[in-house]
Amino acid sequence: MKKLIFKSLPLLILALAFSSCSSVKVVADYDKQVNFNEFKTFAFYKPGIDKAEISDLDKRRILRAIESELIAKGFIKSEDPDLLVSIIASSREKIDVYNNFYGAGWGWGWNPYFYGNYNTVSTSTEGVLYIDLINAKNKELVWQGQGIGYLNVSSNIDKKEARIKEFVKTILEKYPPEM
């Protein structure tokens, strides 16, 4: 039994490490004076969405994911909405440099065959997505969710869409706020 545990422990650690890389860190902020139960309908706020500095394809993917999540929460898309939905999105390249030292040997002195430094460089793309919910009557921001996580930059469209859906779903899990 102990052998099985010790053999499967490295696999478990690896699985945890890979699953933690795919997570989205979320922060939400809201106006405590607002009654969120009053909001039943939504529409997209075109002036805000047009300012997002991402491709039109990714904008549409994000908007479809938001629409799907809001409808699942019981909202109705409307021409005369209670809430306006806007987004802000950005990405940046993240470069990590690791300086690794290794050394081994025996006895006194220096052994050049078992001693040294090596550097490892890795790059990844980190994305930030803000989802803003604006009171349509007075055009005031009432709720904002921010998600930060690593983006899938492969050419696989299905993986890209799944990652966008994960971002949106994780952010909108914080809405409505617990009061």
HELIX and SHEET records of a PDB file:
HELIX    1   1 LYS A    2  CYS A   21  1                                  20    
HELIX    2   2 PHE A   36  GLU A   38  5                                   3    
HELIX    3   3 LYS A   46  ASP A   50  1                                   5    
HELIX    4   4 ASP A   56  ALA A   72  1                                  17    
HELIX    5   5 PRO A  112  PHE A  114  5                                   3    
HELIX    6   6 ILE A  157  LEU A  172  1                                  16    
SHEET    1   A 6 LYS A  25  TYR A  30  0                                        
SHEET    2   A 6 GLU A 140  TYR A 150 -1                                        
SHEET    3   A 6 TYR A 115  ASN A 135 -1                                        
SHEET    4   A 6 LEU A  83  GLY A 103 -1                                        
SHEET    5   A 6 THR A  41  PHE A  44  1                                        
SHEET    6   A 6 ILE A  76  LYS A  77  1                                        
END                                                                             
